[in-house]
């Protein structure tokens, strides 16, 4: 016979911490950098492989933008700052 799960009566749900929605870092096309520069900066910012960097760079080039990071606000801002440090166009927003 399966064990039945019963809510704990001692848990005060009014004090439960709400989890904020994830954030995202979006890289936008700007036609002001070479593919190599973008790939290199992506490798620094999100620790991707060169091949993954090329895939993202082509997506940005062909569609105008790409989400490069989804996660906590601080991490998305960190990634955005690394990308923006060479003048890439980046937005960080709640998803």
PASEBA-1860 file (N, C-alpha, C; in nm, 3 decimals):
! residues 95
1> XXXXXXXX> 0.085/-0.117/0.000/0.000/0.000/0.000/0.089/0.123/0.000 ~ 0.056/0.220/-0.084/0.136/0.341/-0.096/0.116/0.430/0.026 ~ 0.225/0.494/0.066/0.218/0.584/0.180/0.157/0.716/0.136 ~ 0.068/0.768/0.217/0.000/0.893/0.183/0.080/1.010/0.240 ~ 0.098/1.115/0.158/0.168/1.234/0.202/0.067/1.333/0.257 ~ 0.090/1.374/0.381/0.000/1.468/0.449/0.077/1.597/0.474 ~ 0.018/1.713/0.439/0.087/1.839/0.464/0.120/1.856/0.612 ~ 0.235/1.914/0.642/0.278/1.938/0.778/0.200/2.056/0.835
9> XXXXXXXX> 0.126/2.034/0.938/0.044/2.140/0.997/0.128/2.248/1.062 ~ 0.255/2.219/1.091/0.342/2.317/1.157/0.405/2.416/1.060 ~ 0.389/2.398/0.930/0.451/2.486/0.832/0.364/2.610/0.815 ~ 0.424/2.726/0.835/0.353/2.854/0.819/0.380/2.905/0.679 ~ 0.283/2.886/0.589/0.303/2.925/0.449/0.312/3.076/0.430 ~ 0.267/3.155/0.527/0.273/3.302/0.513/0.416/3.353/0.521 ~ 0.507/3.273/0.575/0.647/3.317/0.585/0.736/3.252/0.480 ~ 0.676/3.175/0.391/0.755/3.111/0.285/0.813/3.219/0.194
17> XXXXXXXX> 0.938/3.198/0.153/1.005/3.295/0.067/0.967/3.270/-0.077 ~ 0.919/3.374/-0.143/0.884/3.363/-0.284/1.012/3.363/-0.367 ~ 1.016/3.282/-0.469/1.131/3.278/-0.558/1.104/3.372/-0.675 ~ 1.197/3.464/-0.695/1.181/3.561/-0.803/1.192/3.491/-0.938 ~ 1.122/3.541/-1.038/1.134/3.481/-1.171/1.275/3.497/-1.223 ~ 1.317/3.407/-1.309/1.454/3.418/-1.362/1.471/3.541/-1.450 ~ 1.593/3.580/-1.466/1.631/3.692/-1.551/1.695/3.637/-1.676 ~ 1.710/3.722/-1.777/1.779/3.677/-1.898/1.865/3.789/-1.954
25> XXXXXXXX> 1.976/3.747/-2.012/2.068/3.838/-2.080/2.049/3.815/-2.229 ~ 2.020/3.923/-2.301/1.995/3.915/-2.445/2.104/3.993/-2.517 ~ 2.168/3.928/-2.614/2.268/3.992/-2.699/2.199/4.033/-2.829 ~ 2.217/4.160/-2.867/2.153/4.214/-2.987/2.255/4.234/-3.098 ~ 2.209/4.227/-3.221/2.295/4.249/-3.336/2.330/4.396/-3.346 ~ 2.456/4.425/-3.376/2.496/4.566/-3.389/2.585/4.592/-3.511 ~ 2.628/4.489/-3.581/2.713/4.504/-3.699/2.839/4.588/-3.674 ~ 2.884/4.592/-3.549/3.000/4.674/-3.518/3.119/4.592/-3.469
33> XXXXXXXX> 3.105/4.461/-3.468/3.212/4.371/-3.425/3.223/4.255/-3.523 ~ 3.341/4.196/-3.528/3.358/4.077/-3.612/3.297/3.957/-3.540 ~ 3.270/3.853/-3.614/3.221/3.730/-3.553/3.323/3.679/-3.451 ~ 3.450/3.688/-3.485/3.555/3.640/-3.394/3.551/3.714/-3.261 ~ 3.530/3.847/-3.265/3.523/3.924/-3.141/3.403/3.881/-3.056 ~ 3.291/3.862/-3.122/3.169/3.821/-3.050/3.188/3.683/-2.989 ~ 3.241/3.591/-3.065/3.262/3.454/-3.016/3.356/3.455/-2.897 ~ 3.465/3.528/-2.906/3.563/3.535/-2.797/3.498/3.593/-2.669
41> XXXXXXXX> 3.416/3.696/-2.686/3.352/3.758/-2.571/3.247/3.665/-2.510 ~ 3.175/3.592/-2.594/3.079/3.494/-2.543/3.151/3.385/-2.462 ~ 3.266/3.342/-2.509/3.343/3.241/-2.436/3.381/3.293/-2.297 ~ 3.419/3.420/-2.289/3.453/3.479/-2.159/3.330/3.491/-2.070 ~ 3.218/3.535/-2.128/3.099/3.567/-2.049/3.023/3.445/-2.000 ~ 3.007/3.345/-2.086/2.922/3.230/-2.048/2.997/3.098/-2.050 ~ 3.128/3.103/-2.069/3.212/2.982/-2.067/3.163/2.877/-2.167 ~ 3.126/2.924/-2.287/3.082/2.831/-2.391/3.203/2.789/-2.475
49> XXXXXXXX> 3.184/2.686/-2.554/3.290/2.643/-2.647/3.293/2.740/-2.765 ~ 3.397/2.732/-2.843/3.406/2.816/-2.962/3.291/2.786/-3.057 ~ 3.260/2.658/-3.074/3.150/2.618/-3.163/3.017/2.674/-3.115 ~ 2.991/2.669/-2.984/2.868/2.725/-2.929/2.864/2.876/-2.949 ~ 2.979/2.941/-2.932/2.988/3.085/-2.954/2.953/3.122/-3.097 ~ 3.002/3.042/-3.192/2.969/3.067/-3.334/2.820/3.050/-3.359 ~ 2.759/2.947/-3.298/2.615/2.926/-3.316/2.536/3.046/-3.265 ~ 2.574/3.096/-3.148/2.504/3.211/-3.091/2.527/3.335/-3.177
57> XXXXXXXX> 2.650/3.356/-3.220/2.682/3.473/-3.303/2.602/3.471/-3.434 ~ 2.588/3.353/-3.495/2.509/3.342/-3.618/2.361/3.366/-3.591 ~ 2.312/3.318/-3.477/2.172/3.343/-3.441/2.147/3.493/-3.426 ~ 2.238/3.562/-3.358/2.225/3.708/-3.340/2.228/3.776/-3.476 ~ 2.318/3.736/-3.561/2.333/3.795/-3.693/2.207/3.775/-3.778 ~ 2.150/3.654/-3.772/2.037/3.620/-3.858/1.900/3.661/-3.804 ~ 1.885/3.667/-3.671/1.755/3.698/-3.614/1.751/3.832/-3.541 ~ 1.868/3.891/-3.519/1.874/4.020/-3.452/1.904/4.014/-3.304
65> XXXXXXXX> 1.887/3.895/-3.243/1.917/3.883/-3.101/1.919/3.736/-3.060 ~ 1.974/3.712/-2.941/1.974/3.577/-2.884/1.982/3.587/-2.733 ~ 1.908/3.500/-2.665/1.920/3.489/-2.520/2.046/3.408/-2.492 ~ 2.139/3.468/-2.417/2.266/3.400/-2.392/2.278/3.349/-2.248 ~ 2.189/3.395/-2.159/2.193/3.350/-2.020/2.055/3.365/-1.958 ~ 2.012/3.264/-1.884/1.889/3.272/-1.805/1.928/3.228/-1.664 ~ 1.893/3.309/-1.564/1.929/3.275/-1.427/1.901/3.389/-1.332 ~ 1.969/3.387/-1.218/1.951/3.493/-1.119/1.996/3.629/-1.176
73> XXXXXXXX> 1.937/3.735/-1.124/1.967/3.869/-1.174/2.117/3.899/-1.172 ~ 2.184/3.870/-1.061/2.325/3.904/-1.048/2.410/3.835/-1.155 ~ 2.380/3.710/-1.183/2.456/3.635/-1.284/2.430/3.690/-1.424 ~ 2.305/3.724/-1.454/2.273/3.780/-1.585/2.337/3.917/-1.603 ~ 2.341/3.997/-1.498/2.407/4.128/-1.506/2.557/4.109/-1.527 ~ 2.617/4.012/-1.457/2.761/3.985/-1.474/2.792/3.950/-1.620 ~ 2.713/3.862/-1.678/2.732/3.822/-1.817/2.714/3.943/-1.909 ~ 2.609/4.021/-1.884/2.585/4.140/-1.965/2.700/4.239/-1.959
81> XXXXXXXX> 2.758/4.257/-1.842/2.870/4.350/-1.827/2.993/4.304/-1.904 ~ 3.018/4.175/-1.904/3.133/4.121/-1.979/3.111/4.145/-2.129 ~ 2.991/4.115/-2.178/2.963/4.135/-2.320/2.970/4.283/-2.357 ~ 2.914/4.368/-2.272/2.910/4.512/-2.301/3.047/4.577/-2.289 ~ 3.141/4.512/-2.223/3.272/4.573/-2.202/3.347/4.601/-2.332 ~ 3.308/4.534/-2.441/3.371/4.564/-2.571/3.273/4.639/-2.663 ~ 3.162/4.683/-2.606/3.067/4.762/-2.682/2.955/4.685/-2.748 ~ 2.937/4.558/-2.711/2.825/4.481/-2.764/2.696/4.533/-2.703
89> XXXXXXX> 2.587/4.523/-2.776/2.457/4.572/-2.730/2.386/4.459/-2.656 ~ 2.356/4.484/-2.528/2.301/4.383/-2.441/2.187/4.440/-2.358 ~ 2.085/4.359/-2.333/1.982/4.395/-2.236/1.970/4.282/-2.134 ~ 1.940/4.321/-2.010/1.915/4.224/-1.903/1.776/4.256/-1.850 ~ 1.689/4.155/-1.851/1.551/4.177/-1.811/1.495/4.053/-1.745 ~ 1.386/4.072/-1.668/1.319/3.956/-1.611/1.247/3.881/-1.722 ~ 1.254/3.749/-1.713/1.187/3.670/-1.817/1.047/3.633/-1.776
END
